[in-house]
Amino acid sequence: MSLGYAEKLSFIEDVGNVGMAEFFDPSHVFQEKVERLAGMIQKSKHMVVFTGAGISTSCGIPDFRGPKGIWTLQRQGKALPEASLPFHRATPSTTHMALVEFEKAGILKFLISQNVDGLHLRSGIPREKLSELHGDSFMEQCPSCGAEYVRDFEIETIGLKETTRRCSKAGCGAKLRDTVLDWEDALPPKEMDPAAKHCKMADLVLCLGTSLQITPACNLPLKCLKGGGKIVIVNLQKTPKDKKASLVIHGRVDEVMTGVMGMLNMRIPPFIRIDLFQIIITQALSLDKKYVNWTLRIASVHGKQAPLPFIKSVEVSFTESLSMKAAVLYDQPLHLKRRTARSTKHLDVFLTLQFSTGCKCTHADLKIPVDFEIPTDSLKEEKDSIIEKLKERAVREACCGQTAVVERRGILVPKSEVIVHAIITNIIEYGDSLEASSLSNGLLKRRNEGLIDSGICWKRTKGRKRTSRHRRY
């Protein structure tokens, strides 16, 4: 189990209302409200979306205050359900991907999230159009130069503490910090200021899956009212801001967004997850200069000692004519040492990457040619272009496991070649939203009823009191 967010929060006595009852609008009322929301979105010139934990429950990530929320079960003294997937393999929901399509179409101008699951960034929302008020469990930040690093593994700490890594920006090298707030941490101006600015500019603020309980975050949507903007709330529970809203929909956000997308004649795009890793081949002559001693490493792009959470094991074999011993690598960091005669000018290394739980396919095969010549020029392709082509190929072939080289460079000391690969590890299709105009509340099942391992294992400590500086969902 990972050292998850809820486990790492400081203890406070009062987390607000929990165990809140859920309400579902009758089918005909729900349908009318979804149609009305679609019309409001169509007319909007500056729509802002404000999200909470409710948009991630269908991803398998539990909320906090609902009937089966983390804090509800904790207060009742009940055990939390077993997680079906690790936190870092959570995939975006229908709602996440609908918002991506809204942003690409120019409808969504800004997104404000109280979630720390990192799914908005992972889904494809541009960082400059996103405020993550409470931080991101997969992001580190440099306190010196402000550089941000999005990781494929969960950051070990919360509370803006130093981590074990340093800034890689030239001339900096400062120790990085996590970005997730603890109870006593104030909301960062870097996130709050643009959020407040866009709420003031908004003619529509759409609140999705949030109880709107805790200040100051819950007051952000109200800033649109002074300029004549409207608030729409989609949530299963009642909220303190319902009376301020022009429209309140009691229903699952995925069902609402599927219906809205269908009425607007828009498709929900697939989610394609790409992970990166690097293959490092380091070589040196033996003391008698008759052999080449070399080491093969399969490593994270975030550092040689960083975990590769999507790889369970690697099977390694070689050109058959060389009679070299094959191996299976289980323990990270993944590396293998071998020796070849100096007269060997070329060999092929064959890798089978066995993927961990949560990946859509079980494995991927790679062939790595080794000629023991270190390139003098770095080959750094246009990364975004390569990744887009890789995504297009994955959609076209309707499968994952495809790879592409995005960078290749040589290092003179120690004599090494580094090859960075991108690999498709997940493809999620969300169905046809264009057939959803007859949607009625409760007809769609949640895409995933399992729970993600967000490391939730409450360990209470005494003596901490609640602050009002910010809070959760």
LUMRO-60058 format. One line per 8 residues: number of its first residue (from 0); their letters; for each residue x, y negated, z of N, C-alpha, C. Coordinates in steps of 0.001 Angstrom, whole numbers. Each point is the difference from the previous one (the first is absolute). Layout:
LUMRO-60058
NUM = a = X,Y,Z,X,Y,Z,X,Y,Z | ...
***
This chain:
LUMRO-60058
0 = mslgyaek = 841,1191,0,-841,-1191,0,880,-1246,0 | -355,-980,-829,788,-1220,-81,-204,-874,1226 | 946,-897,229,-152,-972,1079,-914,-1098,-502 | -1300,225,129,-988,-836,-669,-315,-1291,714 | -732,-816,-729,-351,-1352,425,-751,-39,1328 | -1085,777,107,-813,-68,1214,774,437,1229 | 848,996,-189,797,503,1119,985,-1043,512 | 471,-843,-909,1061,-949,361,-515,-1327,535
8 = lsfiedvg = -1313,-247,-97,-553,-1233,557,132,-20,1522 | 268,-1180,543,-4,-148,1452,-1412,237,532 | -82,453,1243,-1304,245,610,-663,-1316,407 | -1308,-90,-317,-817,-1080,569,-1285,631,522 | -591,-636,997,-1180,561,647,-1242,-144,-872 | -137,-1157,-636,-1232,-306,-734,303,-171,-1485 | -478,930,-817,188,-106,-1446,-1267,-485,-698 | -973,-483,782,-1244,-496,-585,-1035,1101,-124
16 = nvgmaeff = -1063,-289,-756,-1090,959,-170,453,1190,-833 | -316,1184,493,320,1228,-745,-1239,887,-13 | 39,1054,-809,-1140,913,-80,-1235,-653,-570 | 212,-984,-866,-1116,-768,-538,-864,854,-929 | -1314,-147,138,-939,784,-802,133,-361,-1473 | -197,995,-860,45,-228,-1443,-1423,-108,-548 | -157,-863,-987,-1308,-222,-624,125,200,-1512 | -1052,539,-604,-49,185,-1440,-1266,-656,-540
24 = dpshvfqe = 166,-911,-933,-1167,-601,-638,-790,1069,-747 | -1338,-94,2,-795,924,-823,449,-80,-1461 | -186,1076,-729,541,106,-1354,-417,-1153,-899 | -1292,-364,18,-458,-1069,-900,573,-1353,421 | 147,-207,1315,586,-1251,494,1483,-55,-359 | 677,1116,185,1414,96,-329,231,-321,-1476 | -829,582,-860,148,-229,-1432,-188,-1475,-347 | -995,-621,586,-269,-1423,-258,1176,-864,462
32 = kverlagm = 575,342,1146,1112,-792,530,1256,164,-862 | 255,1218,-463,1157,219,-865,-144,-798,-1295 | -1203,-23,-563,-254,-795,-1215,233,-1484,275 | -458,-444,1164,184,-1413,358,1475,-336,165 | 754,891,645,1436,-222,165,690,-40,-1358 | -363,890,-900,606,1,-1337,-222,-1346,-687 | -1196,-554,160,-284,-1302,-590,828,-1111,618 | 193,55,1321,799,-1026,679,1463,71,-447
40 = iqkskhmv = 516,1226,-151,1382,160,-449,161,-514,-1427 | -984,278,-834,56,-428,-1404,31,-1520,-120 | -670,-679,889,-70,-1463,-39,1175,-667,714 | 720,743,810,1056,-590,825,1162,-516,-842 | 542,-1132,418,1190,-574,-629,1251,197,868 | -208,205,1293,1144,205,898,-430,969,1101 | 84,1298,-303,-410,1013,971,1204,447,837 | -211,40,1297,982,518,956,-611,1225,664
48 = vftgagis = 801,1031,194,-466,1211,682,755,150,1311 | -740,367,1042,532,139,1354,-289,1433,449 | 1045,804,218,-219,1422,254,410,438,1405 | -653,1072,459,306,602,1287,120,1513,-131 | 55,680,1131,287,1430,26,-1038,826,-735 | -1229,-535,-146,-1065,752,-649,249,339,-1453 | 911,-713,-667,244,333,-1402,978,1157,-144 | 624,418,1107,990,1076,-63,-473,1300,629
56 = tscgipdf = -1219,17,562,-469,1236,630,-181,1111,-1028 | -394,-346,-1236,-154,1035,-1027,1342,495,-508 | 1084,-681,398,1349,467,-321,500,1002,1043 | -808,214,1041,409,887,1078,638,-712,1165 | 4,-1339,-29,576,-784,1096,-1150,-457,900 | -48,417,1260,-1131,-355,850,-34,-1486,318 | -1227,-506,231,-113,-1388,449,209,-42,1509 | -353,-1136,607,296,-176,1419,-1257,-53,871
64 = rgpkgiwt = -1072,-616,-514,-1151,-297,846,-1255,801,-347 | 16,726,-1099,-1169,769,-408,-269,1168,922 | -1069,775,-260,-351,1138,860,1135,1004,152 | 837,151,-1020,1136,912,78,1319,-764,-84 | -41,-1274,371,1195,-832,-43,1011,386,1069 | 1231,-429,-210,1093,350,916,-299,-467,1416 | -379,-1279,119,-221,-539,1334,-1299,518,605 | -980,323,-842,-1249,577,501,269,1358,641
72 = lqrqgkal = 692,863,-714,299,1333,530,917,-73,1207 | 942,-922,-52,923,-149,1132,-751,-435,1253 | -944,-944,-152,-759,-464,1159,-903,1104,552 | -480,873,-901,-875,1094,421,783,1187,553 | 1331,-84,-85,830,1090,474,-23,1216,-897 | -368,-184,-1265,-85,1112,-938,1285,135,-805 | 251,1210,-439,1179,254,-832,-212,-570,-1386 | 1087,-452,-604,-65,-508,-1358,102,1155,-992
80 = peaslpfh = -672,-102,-1140,45,1089,-988,1409,211,-534 | 257,1222,-438,1293,304,-613,97,-692,-1357 | 1174,-509,-311,221,-648,-1280,196,1035,-1094 | -554,-281,-1188,157,926,-1121,1172,-366,-887 | 448,-1244,73,1110,-466,-824,871,-946,807 | 1292,-95,-313,853,-993,662,-371,-1417,-442 | 231,-946,869,-365,-1409,-236,590,-525,-1303 | 1254,366,-275,678,-572,-1169,-533,545,-1321
88 = ratpstth = -849,1026,34,-579,533,-1236,-1449,-440,-202 | -498,-898,824,-1354,-519,-191,-110,-656,-1376 | -1138,202,-656,-220,-600,-1313,-1143,-1007,69 | 41,-1025,-834,-1036,-1040,47,-1400,554,-268 | -982,-681,550,-1396,385,-175,-564,-608,-1282 | -1231,367,-293,-731,-621,-1107,-3,-1514,150 | -208,-470,1213,-48,-1443,253,1342,-656,-289 | 1084,603,456,1328,-562,-292,194,-190,-1501
96 = malvefek = -352,1030,-776,258,-57,-1427,-984,-917,-733 | -1206,-126,511,-938,-971,-567,534,-1420,168 | 602,-264,1148,581,-1325,236,1180,-260,-927 | 766,1032,-307,1094,-137,-971,-553,-427,-1356 | -1096,624,-415,-612,-356,-1289,-552,-1416,22 | -586,-407,1125,-465,-1385,137,1153,-990,-140 | 1133,338,611,1155,-907,-80,523,-81,-1429 | 91,1131,-682,484,0,-1376,-927,-773,-926
104 = agilkfli = -1290,10,304,-984,-703,-821,-93,-1480,339 | 747,-445,1026,-20,-1400,390,-1151,-379,909 | -753,990,473,-1159,-270,865,449,-200,1443 | 857,868,486,533,-99,1361,1202,-942,4 | -117,-1079,749,1084,-983,56,971,257,1144 | -514,583,1095,868,243,1157,-630,1067,873 | 862,799,646,-464,1083,859,651,-140,1375 | -812,97,1039,465,-82,1382,-310,1332,676
112 = sqnvdglh = 1003,632,574,-212,1304,628,449,-14,1451 | -787,688,819,389,214,1402,647,1376,173 | 71,773,-1068,510,1369,79,1523,34,-71 | 580,1042,595,1455,162,-16,418,1230,-797 | -941,562,-769,289,1245,-720,739,-207,-1320 | 158,-1241,-431,755,-295,-1209,-685,394,-1294 | -1283,383,54,-659,534,-1185,-343,-1065,-1041 | -158,-1244,408,-259,-1053,-1002,1214,-204,-896
120 = lrsgipre = 1178,-78,605,1216,-118,-811,205,1241,-853 | -194,1163,592,217,1246,-719,-978,159,-1158 | -1201,-537,171,-1006,127,-1055,311,-879,-1202 | 749,-1095,231,368,-863,-1119,-363,-1465,163 | -462,-422,1175,-270,-1426,224,1332,-737,80 | 195,-1074,-784,1275,-742,58,235,-591,1388 | 1244,40,452,325,-500,1342,-379,-1462,166 | 158,-796,-1063,-292,-1430,107,-1497,-288,116
128 = klselhgd = -833,999,-198,-1449,-179,136,-535,759,1203 | 875,338,926,-379,817,1147,568,-553,1296 | -870,-143,1000,439,-281,1371,-289,1231,854 | 1044,582,576,-164,1120,925,154,-555,1407 | -1114,-371,599,16,-762,1246,713,733,1133 | -164,1298,65,566,765,1114,1248,770,-383 | 461,-195,-1236,1232,644,-436,-251,1227,-852 | 1067,718,-273,-36,1159,-885,939,1057,579
136 = sfmeqcps = -532,1173,270,792,1074,616,1130,497,-883 | -8,-390,-1263,1015,475,-939,895,-1133,-503 | -25,-1130,682,790,-1152,-448,946,-479,1094 | 1228,-314,-426,969,-680,861,269,-1378,-581 | 405,-919,880,274,-1369,-447,1302,-488,605 | 713,-784,-788,1236,-599,492,-327,-1322,693 | 340,-155,1281,-293,-1245,710,885,-1151,-451 | 1074,312,-711,937,-1036,-432,-388,-609,-1345
144 = cgaeyvrd = -144,855,-1029,-289,-523,-1336,-1439,214,-425 | -776,763,769,-1411,209,-310,-285,1126,-982 | 1024,696,-474,-208,1096,-958,-862,1098,616 | -883,572,-812,-884,1071,451,379,1312,-690 | -114,1105,745,345,1327,-512,-1165,942,268 | -632,477,-1074,-1105,954,133,577,1406,-93 | -242,813,1018,580,1333,96,-1040,1066,-334 | 475,1212,-298,-906,1128,-200,-141,827,1272
152 = feietigl = 574,-474,1094,-140,641,1300,-474,-1041,1011 | -650,474,1052,-513,-906,1033,1151,-558,824 | -6,-1303,218,1034,-647,806,-135,475,1451 | 1131,191,654,15,660,1315,-632,-821,1127 | 5,-1313,-124,-422,-849,1118,-1153,-908,-404 | -601,-648,992,-909,-1127,-220,390,-1099,980 | -599,-1172,-161,274,-1106,921,1122,-886,-472 | 283,9,-1337,1019,-863,-606,1389,292,567
160 = kettrrcs = 263,1262,258,1287,411,572,1019,301,-1105 | 1286,-35,396,1053,373,-932,-92,1481,-332 | 272,331,-1268,46,1395,-430,1457,409,-186 | 214,1157,-573,1364,507,-153,650,-409,-1315 | -715,-753,-833,524,-368,-1319,313,-1486,-79 | 811,-357,-984,408,-1395,-207,-449,-507,-1359 | -77,-1298,-112,-377,-650,-1256,1086,276,-1048 | -433,406,-1184,951,297,-1077,183,-1170,-961
168 = kagcgakl = -630,-1123,291,146,-1170,-853,1424,-549,114 | 575,-353,-1145,1391,-477,-23,207,-1166,948 | 1038,108,832,345,-1074,917,-809,-28,1279 | -903,959,199,-816,-22,1220,456,1106,960 | -581,1180,-85,412,1107,866,-580,-32,1399 | -991,-870,252,-600,-74,1338,-799,1266,301 | -182,290,1291,-806,1140,402,-1468,-264,-334 | -648,1005,-567,-1409,-128,-379,-901,205,1212
176 = rdtvldwe = -1241,-485,-134,-1007,168,1043,-1269,605,-606 | -756,723,840,-1306,466,-457,-950,-1190,-94 | -1131,180,-645,-931,-1120,-223,-1328,167,726 | -185,1110,731,-1291,270,641,-71,-658,1369 | -1087,-736,231,-160,-725,1255,-448,913,1133 | 484,-288,1189,-552,597,1210,-1042,-978,548 | -674,391,1068,-1096,-831,514,423,-1428,323 | 1185,-180,526,402,-1316,482,625,-876,-1087
184 = dalppkem = 161,537,-1206,623,-765,-1081,-1020,-900,-698 | 408,-1230,-260,-870,-945,-696,-53,332,-1486 | -1125,-319,-629,-119,198,-1442,1019,-883,-720 | 778,558,-911,1076,-764,-643,-534,-1063,-964 | 522,-1222,73,-430,-1071,-912,165,387,-1467 | 1014,806,-306,236,425,-1383,-1212,737,-569 | -746,671,864,-1194,725,-437,-1267,-819,239 | -49,-702,1125,-1206,-746,354,-232,-1215,-882
192 = dpaakhck = 1057,-735,-314,-165,-1266,-734,-620,204,-1383 | 522,913,-837,-658,200,-1299,-1398,594,131 | -212,829,1041,-1326,569,217,-1012,-1109,288 | 367,-935,895,-881,-1112,333,-220,-906,-1209 | 1053,-250,-750,-94,-848,-1194,-1004,560,-1003 | 100,1285,-278,-887,596,-1002,-1431,134,513 | -178,222,1294,-1359,41,547,-679,-1359,-128 | 752,-1077,197,-567,-1348,-170,-386,-265,-1455
200 = madlvlcl = 753,580,-929,-260,-197,-1423,-1096,927,-528 | -337,1040,741,-862,1052,-515,-1455,-441,-138 | -626,447,-1097,-1455,-128,-101,-687,1289,431 | 815,1059,184,-517,1271,497,1101,715,774 | -300,360,1247,893,840,793,-726,1312,260 | 557,1074,-525,-593,1318,130,732,774,1095 | -714,296,1097,586,701,1149,-365,1477,-93 | 1007,850,-62,-212,1420,-228,567,841,1147
208 = gtslqitp = -870,752,675,453,968,988,674,-589,1214 | -494,-1121,485,578,-624,1189,-1098,-409,969 | 263,195,1300,-976,-361,1030,22,-1481,319 | 992,-730,-505,81,-1469,177,-154,-394,1460 | 764,654,864,-140,-237,1441,1056,-904,600 | 1228,132,-464,1108,-589,747,527,-1263,-679 | 115,-1047,799,541,-1266,-488,1536,46,27 | 664,-809,-823,-572,-969,-932,-333,564,-1370
216 = acnlplkc = 393,1252,-279,-177,547,-1351,-1461,-29,-435 | -921,336,901,-1404,123,-390,-627,-1332,-401 | 649,-1117,348,-548,-1307,-358,460,-485,-1372 | 938,703,-612,490,-419,-1314,-1118,-83,-1051 | -880,1010,-106,-1053,-91,-1016,-910,-1221,158 | -157,-473,1236,-900,-1131,250,495,-1293,-636 | 1284,-48,-334,578,-1222,-558,-573,-338,-1374 | -629,972,-662,-584,-296,-1314,-1309,-765,109
224 = lkgggkiv = -658,55,1154,-1339,-568,136,-18,-1515,-157 | 1033,-665,492,43,-1463,-65,-27,-500,-1433 | 593,751,-904,19,-395,-1410,-1148,570,-798 | -960,601,667,-1160,551,-697,160,1450,-417 | 1059,661,464,210,1399,-342,-936,922,754 | -80,1235,-452,-885,993,608,815,1186,525 | -543,627,1043,617,1175,592,-901,1210,-244 | 613,1093,-420,-704,1285,-113,740,1001,885
232 = ivnlqktp = -752,735,812,588,981,904,-516,1389,-371 | 923,910,-245,-337,1401,-246,636,815,1120 | -835,562,874,523,733,1156,-1085,910,537 | 389,1100,594,-985,914,568,-528,-483,1337 | 790,-820,709,-456,-544,1277,-405,-1472,-155 | -794,-448,922,-318,-1425,46,1237,-770,457 | 132,-1256,-423,1153,-813,386,-479,-1326,597 | 853,-676,776,-374,-1294,572,-193,-1089,-1056
240 = kdkkaslv = 434,241,-1221,-90,-1018,-1046,-1159,242,-961 | -836,989,274,-1091,330,-916,-924,-1186,-272 | -251,-796,1016,-920,-1132,-166,572,-1088,-897 | 1307,-19,-146,645,-992,-866,40,451,-1463 | -308,1255,-232,147,574,-1327,-1243,-229,-851 | 221,-175,-1299,-1113,-97,-949,-566,1368,-322 | 820,1042,185,-429,1357,-312,756,965,907 | -729,923,627,600,1052,822,-474,1340,-546
248 = ihgrvdev = 942,858,-330,-320,1326,-524,483,1038,996 | -905,834,466,371,1106,882,117,1256,-849 | 1216,363,-297,260,1177,-818,1494,215,-114 | 382,1142,-546,1421,294,-169,566,-874,-1113 | 1163,-562,271,569,-958,-954,296,649,-1350 | 426,1253,-15,285,661,-1271,-1254,92,-869 | -1137,283,625,-1249,92,-743,-428,-1358,-525 | 200,-1013,817,-335,-1363,-428,865,-415,-1186
256 = mtgvmgml = 1302,208,117,908,-438,-1053,-182,799,-1284 | -313,1295,126,-282,804,-1189,-1222,-542,-732 | -1029,-332,769,-1199,-563,-603,241,-1348,-651 | 748,-857,675,305,-1334,-539,795,115,-1296 | 1006,862,-3,822,156,-1201,-834,490,-1176 | -935,908,248,-859,485,-1067,-888,-1098,-556 | -553,-812,888,-880,-1082,-446,746,-1084,-763 | 1289,-164,306,815,-993,-708,671,601,-1236
264 = nmrippfi = -333,1270,-300,564,681,-1169,1529,67,78 | 518,283,1198,1434,100,225,343,1408,484 | 1165,487,-389,444,1324,401,983,-96,1172 | -74,967,885,958,81,1105,1234,729,-521 | 1153,-641,30,1194,625,-584,508,1161,846 | 732,931,-593,596,1084,785,1155,-537,841 | 293,700,1072,1183,-316,790,1101,977,-385 | 1139,-545,-347,1144,824,-377,1141,-345,936
272 = ridlfqii = 429,961,779,1090,-261,951,1335,387,-615 | 930,-937,60,1356,239,-470,955,-114,1184 | 801,1023,189,1043,-26,1018,1361,-43,-684 | 965,-574,697,1353,-132,-534,982,818,836 | 995,543,-670,1102,656,705,1250,-130,-855 | 1145,216,605,1251,-98,-748,814,1285,127 | 654,339,-1101,923,1129,-33,1406,-576,-79 | 836,391,960,1362,-527,91,975,1167,-152
280 = itqalsld = 863,-96,-991,1025,1020,-225,1364,-636,260 | 667,478,1046,1303,-530,401,1062,1067,-266 | 1129,-399,-577,1026,978,-360,1392,-453,436 | 864,1013,191,1401,-268,352,831,1220,-370 | 1238,-232,-420,890,1102,-330,460,713,1266 | 193,1305,-107,577,759,1109,1473,-378,161 | 583,369,1128,1389,-374,272,960,556,-1055 | -287,1197,-514,879,561,-1031,-377,-466,-1407
288 = kkyvnwtl = -1056,-831,-82,-467,-610,-1253,-450,1031,-1046 | -359,1193,453,-510,1014,-914,-1529,20,-48 | -616,-585,1025,-1451,63,112,-589,-1402,215 | -1294,-67,-287,-767,-1202,338,-955,376,1129 | 178,-631,1147,-935,170,1111,-1089,-1065,-142 | -1249,426,-33,-1060,-998,-166,-1183,293,919 | -699,-1076,295,-1155,67,898,-1228,-552,-715 | -1073,733,81,-1293,-427,-540,-892,-444,1152
296 = riasvhgk = -522,-1216,-95,-927,-506,1025,-1313,-403,-654 | -1109,388,631,-1325,-488,-392,-443,-886,1139 | -67,-1307,-257,-148,-960,1096,-1107,-1015,-276 | -414,-658,1054,-970,-1089,-103,659,-1226,-619 | -784,-779,-732,507,-1275,-530,110,-1037,1111 | -529,314,1166,49,-918,1130,1235,218,867 | 903,859,-445,1226,267,747,250,1490,107 | 1274,385,52,343,1419,18,-556,723,1224
304 = qaplpfik = -165,-714,1106,-487,634,1225,-1504,-158,184 | -667,-735,-901,-1452,-168,96,-686,1293,-413 | -1163,301,558,-687,1243,-336,-583,-27,-1408 | -176,1175,-570,-748,184,-1250,-1280,745,374 | -1031,-689,437,-1153,680,597,-830,828,-969 | 126,-247,-1311,-833,743,-945,679,1284,-489 | 1245,250,415,711,1211,-424,136,966,1180 | -470,1232,-209,84,1038,1034,1308,773,-104
312 = svevsfte = 395,317,-1233,1248,723,-213,424,-182,-1453 | 1247,363,-297,529,-89,-1363,736,1292,-329 | -400,629,-1100,698,1179,-509,1020,-464,-1040 | 1241,438,148,1088,-427,-878,604,1210,-694 | 118,-77,-1338,700,1034,-765,840,-675,-1070 | 830,799,-687,988,-570,-912,26,748,-1336 | 765,-565,-940,199,658,-1281,410,1446,225 | -749,916,-590,162,1421,298,1408,512,-267
320 = slsmkaav = 646,-506,-1030,1320,512,-387,1074,-275,1041 | -246,-945,897,1013,-349,999,-59,894,1242 | -1036,788,111,-154,928,1142,120,-719,1342 | -571,-1186,83,39,-748,1258,-1192,382,876 | 231,22,1290,-1010,438,952,-1123,-1029,120 | -1230,468,-157,-1169,-860,184,-243,-226,1490 | -865,-951,312,-272,-317,1405,-1391,-611,132 | -526,64,1209,-1250,-683,340,294,-937,1167
328 = lydqplhl = -290,-1278,-184,273,-1018,1015,-1288,-328,747 | 40,180,1307,-1166,-278,827,198,-1228,896 | 1193,-142,544,243,-1031,1005,467,-1298,-648 | -609,-1100,447,427,-1319,-469,1056,-555,939 | 994,-757,-524,181,-368,-1406,369,1199,-871 | -566,25,-1219,157,1123,-916,1316,-121,-766 | 918,908,216,1255,-45,-737,592,1395,-142 | 826,144,-1040,596,1290,-311,1413,-228,-528
336 = krrtarst = 974,795,493,1387,-105,-452,353,1200,-877 | 680,-284,-1106,450,1060,-901,1366,-370,-580 | 669,1006,-604,1311,-209,-615,-25,622,-1400 | 568,-714,-965,129,525,-1356,1439,-173,-470 | 383,832,-946,1338,-130,-578,120,-1341,-715 | 1175,-573,69,211,-1311,-613,-229,60,-1517 | 145,1182,-563,-198,158,-1437,-1473,-60,-408 | -914,115,978,-1431,-84,-302,-362,-1434,-363
344 = khldvflt = -474,-178,-1214,-316,-1348,-467,-1472,-359,144 | -832,1027,114,-1438,-281,53,-724,1151,694 | -1029,-348,759,-911,1006,543,-1360,-646,220 | -1008,831,100,-1356,-474,284,-409,451,1394 | -576,-925,738,-563,304,1313,-1519,-3,-131 | -635,1069,453,-1455,115,-83,-587,-135,1404 | -914,-950,146,-623,-254,1302,-1489,297,-74 | -504,649,1010,-1445,144,193,-347,-674,1315
352 = lqfstgck = -671,-1122,-97,-408,-750,1186,-1327,561,490 | -23,548,1188,-1234,475,609,-595,-1132,825 | -1222,-402,-334,-616,-1164,631,-657,347,1326 | -100,-992,856,-610,179,1313,-1519,-113,-93 | -668,254,1108,-1456,-82,76,-477,-1403,-385 | -1039,-53,-801,-563,-1287,-403,325,-375,-1424 | 969,678,-608,297,-241,-1415,-975,814,-845 | -326,-524,-1159,-1015,625,-840,491,1290,-637
360 = cthadlki = 1304,67,-319,555,1233,-561,1019,586,977 | 353,1246,-219,849,697,960,1486,-250,-217 | 407,-232,-1268,1426,-133,-272,238,-720,-1326 | 1264,-336,-231,427,-578,-1275,1397,525,-313 | 274,220,-1283,1293,523,-440,806,-1091,-715 | 1289,-62,299,893,-964,-638,1262,704,-488 | 519,-488,-1105,1286,460,-509,959,-1181,31 | 1119,160,746,967,-1081,157,1293,393,-710
368 = pvdfeipt = 333,-626,-1129,1279,287,-662,1153,-656,748 | 1082,738,215,1172,-517,709,1208,167,-923 | 652,-1123,-344,1196,79,-861,1257,-506,706 | -147,-358,1285,1118,-438,833,668,-1282,-511 | -704,-715,-874,472,-1307,-452,-841,-1058,690 | 654,-890,737,-725,-1041,722,-266,-1166,-952 | -1272,-384,-201,-291,-1116,-906,602,-1295,516 | 598,-757,-924,594,-1292,390,-1034,-1114,-33
376 = dslkeekd = -1058,183,-789,-1062,-996,-80,-1252,541,678 | -653,-850,747,-1251,401,635,-1126,-43,-1033 | -855,1004,50,-1187,36,-845,-1190,-256,897 | -557,-1181,-110,-1151,-359,830,-1124,-449,-919 | -874,952,-312,-1096,-289,-905,-993,-948,678 | -901,-527,-814,-1066,-824,546,-923,907,810 | 172,-70,1313,-672,943,897,-1514,-36,-154 | -591,-1191,-23,-1458,-111,-91,-516,624,-1284
384 = siieklke = 727,-222,-1103,-419,551,-1292,45,1524,14 | 1074,564,563,129,1459,70,-1117,595,850 | -275,-627,1118,-1021,517,907,-1384,-71,-642 | -283,-1071,-728,-1290,-104,-685,-147,1105,-1045 | 1071,264,-746,-46,1082,-993,-172,1355,670 | 627,164,1163,-134,1243,745,-1438,198,471 | -625,-1074,469,-1401,61,423,-915,356,-1167 | 242,-648,-1138,-818,271,-1184,116,1473,-407
392 = ravreacc = 1201,520,88,204,1408,-342,-735,909,975 | 48,-339,1283,-671,814,1014,-1507,27,-227 | -581,-1159,-335,-1438,-71,-267,-342,786,-1259 | 830,-157,-1022,-241,681,-1276,55,1510,156 | 954,474,783,169,1441,193,-820,543,1169 | -605,-926,769,-859,371,1137,702,938,976 | 1258,-291,274,727,804,976,1136,-830,583 | 605,498,1076,1118,-709,603,1242,869,-47
400 = gqtavver = 1119,-531,500,1265,704,-57,942,-554,-1056 | -491,-940,-843,852,-597,-1021,1047,-901,645 | 1167,-58,-614,1079,-827,532,585,-887,-1099 | 679,-1045,420,711,-879,-927,1174,-616,742 | 1107,-205,-705,1172,-656,579,-199,-1511,-107 | 112,-694,1138,-170,-1452,1,1322,-735,225 | 1024,746,425,1297,-643,217,1099,1054,-4 | 1157,-360,-574,1161,867,11,1238,-887,136
408 = rgilvpks = 858,319,961,1189,-828,201,1160,845,518 | 1196,-496,-220,1188,664,487,626,-744,1159 | 642,750,895,727,-570,1136,1425,545,-75 | 986,-885,62,1389,424,-168,580,635,1253 | -373,-520,1198,530,543,1250,-1154,155,1003 | -275,1247,424,500,1245,-575,-613,211,-1383 | 661,762,-832,-409,184,-1379,-1377,670,-61 | -1010,-775,-407,-1375,490,106,-848,-511,-1154
416 = evivhaii = -1065,744,-288,-1045,-442,-919,-1312,41,749 | -773,-1090,-138,-1289,-115,682,-1096,-106,-1065 | -997,876,93,-1119,-2,-941,-1289,-144,806 | -749,-1072,-255,-1257,-243,709,-1154,490,-872 | -820,852,575,-1151,575,-707,-1301,-535,591 | -976,-198,-868,-1383,-227,421,-775,1269,-298 | -892,371,913,-753,1246,-182,-1456,-201,406 | -919,537,-786,-1428,-59,306,-317,1099,1012
424 = tniieygd = -510,-385,1171,-323,996,1023,-1499,79,311 | -792,-926,-540,-1448,54,234,-747,-727,-1114 | -1093,586,-428,-960,-675,-881,-1382,224,597 | -715,-1088,242,-1350,90,552,-962,-686,-963 | -989,730,-466,-1066,-560,-823,-1208,-273,898 | -722,-1072,-275,-1092,-421,883,-1382,120,-640 | -117,739,-1084,-1304,184,-611,-397,-1187,-842 | -1183,73,-583,-476,-1021,-930,-944,-957,707
432 = sleassls = 504,-1194,314,-831,-996,674,-1107,-512,-899 | 108,208,-1322,-1004,-504,-930,-1305,787,94 | 42,1152,670,-1218,788,183,-613,-224,1371 | 457,-1034,693,-391,-174,1401,-1152,-984,192 | -629,-462,-1068,-1040,-1018,154,-1217,532,738 | -175,1333,42,-1114,593,734,407,459,1391 | 1130,-502,457,541,401,1302,-964,-333,1127 | -164,916,932,-775,-267,1203,836,354,1220
440 = ngllkrrn = -249,-687,1080,839,128,1188,1,1418,527 | 1222,523,220,145,1316,582,105,1126,-997 | -150,-274,-1302,43,1071,-989,1408,437,-334 | 944,-912,144,1382,363,-317,685,548,1244 | 684,1106,-161,780,527,1107,1304,-749,105 | 557,-61,1174,1328,-563,137,996,858,-749 | 943,-674,-643,973,712,-821,847,951,831 | 237,-362,1252,877,838,810,-427,-114,1445
448 = eglidsgi = -553,1095,543,-480,-38,1381,1104,312,1009 | 1182,395,-493,1101,303,905,604,-1252,576 | 846,167,975,667,-1129,630,1472,-3,-347 | 519,-1190,-195,1420,-167,-268,758,-65,1315 | 1180,587,12,845,-63,1184,628,-1380,108 | -651,-876,762,583,-1310,261,716,19,1345 | 287,1197,474,785,154,1221,-765,-379,1231 | -1323,193,-16,-825,-478,1093,17,1012,1134
456 = cwkrtkgr = 578,-361,1077,118,876,1169,146,-918,1200 | -1127,-385,573,32,-1077,982,817,348,1230 | 910,-926,340,782,105,1224,-203,-1294,772 | -884,27,947,-344,-1220,713,1091,-396,997 | 256,-1281,57,882,-534,1035,-739,-1095,724 | 286,-168,1219,-750,-959,802,702,-1348,49 | -822,-1012,357,576,-1296,295,-67,-1016,-1119 | -504,381,-1203,-113,-942,-1092,-1413,-537,-67
464 = krtsrhrr = -129,-1289,-148,-1314,-620,-114,-220,-474,-1424 | -1256,-116,-349,-362,-406,-1350,296,-1472,-208 | 533,-330,-1160,172,-1385,-367,-992,-333,-1095 | -192,-1269,-257,-953,-423,-1026,689,-542,-1225 | 1278,294,-136,750,-628,-1095,-363,571,-1361 | -341,1269,-39,-491,575,-1248,-583,1351,313 | -689,581,-916,-177,1412,90,-716,771,-1049 | -173,1248,401,-122,1055,-980,-1429,208,-456
472 = y = -147,-69,-1275,-1085,487,-797,-1352,-268,649
***
